[in-house]
């Protein structure tokens, strides 16, 4: 299994955790902790009942952005391994839209890497969300930060380490 992916298939936390652990073990002593983040379609947004979401992405570019996030995380946490999978297409309430798994020697690092990865996904990944409600629909503004903006990267790092 690849550590970065855009897919129309349902996401599996267990599969991504297994892939991240295998990579961590192959790099040396393995890991002492794996932290995960699962973004799930919620039932309401700003007081409106959500019926479903449709995610769109520029797949090849999104995967390159996920690889960039891996590299950035490695610059700060060199012993860590991170995987990022994002789903596209129609998702119903309760379905996972993004799964991140981060392995590191210690739990604090694993949590930090995981948080850093989702912050950067939200900042720079070319993934767009179309929300459908009982009473209408709306596009949600996606990533707007320049991937090379060191200020945005520093903000993500600060949130991860808070």
C-alpha positions, 0 to 999 in steps of 0.5 A, a space after each residue: 500500500 502506498 503511503 499517499 493516495 487520492 482514492 474513490 474507495 472507502 478509507 481504511 485506518 488499519 491499512 494505512 497504519 499497517 503501511 506506516 508501521 512497515 515503513 517505520 520498521 524497515 527504516 530501523 527500530 520501528 516506532 514506539 507510537 502511531 497517531 491517527 487522524 480521521 476526518 469524518 463527514 459531519 451531519 451539520 455545518 453552520 446550522 444546516 443539515 448536511 446530506 452529503 459531500 462531494 470531494 474533487 481533487 487534482 489527483 496527481 498534484 494532490 499526491 505530490 503535495 502529500 509527498 511534500 508534506 511528508 518531506 516537510 514533516 521529515 525535516 522537523 521530525 526525521 525519525 517519523 513516518 507519515 501517510 496521508 489518504 484522501 477520498 474523493 467522490 460522494 461521501 455520506 455523513 459518517 464516512 471518512 474523507 481523510 486518514 492520516 497515520 504518523 509513526 514516531 519513536 515517541 507519542 509526542 512526536 507521533 501526535 505532532 506529525 499527525 497534527 502537522 500533516 492535517 494542518 498542511 493538507 488544509 493549507 495546501 492540498 488541491 482538494 475541493 469540497 462541495 457540500 449538499 444540504 437539505 436547503 441547498 448546496 455550497 462549495 467550501 473554499 479549499 487550500 489557499 496557502 502558497 506551499 512555499 509560504 514559510 509563514 503558513 508552514 510555521 503556523 502549521 508547525 506551531 499548531 502541531 506543537 501547541 
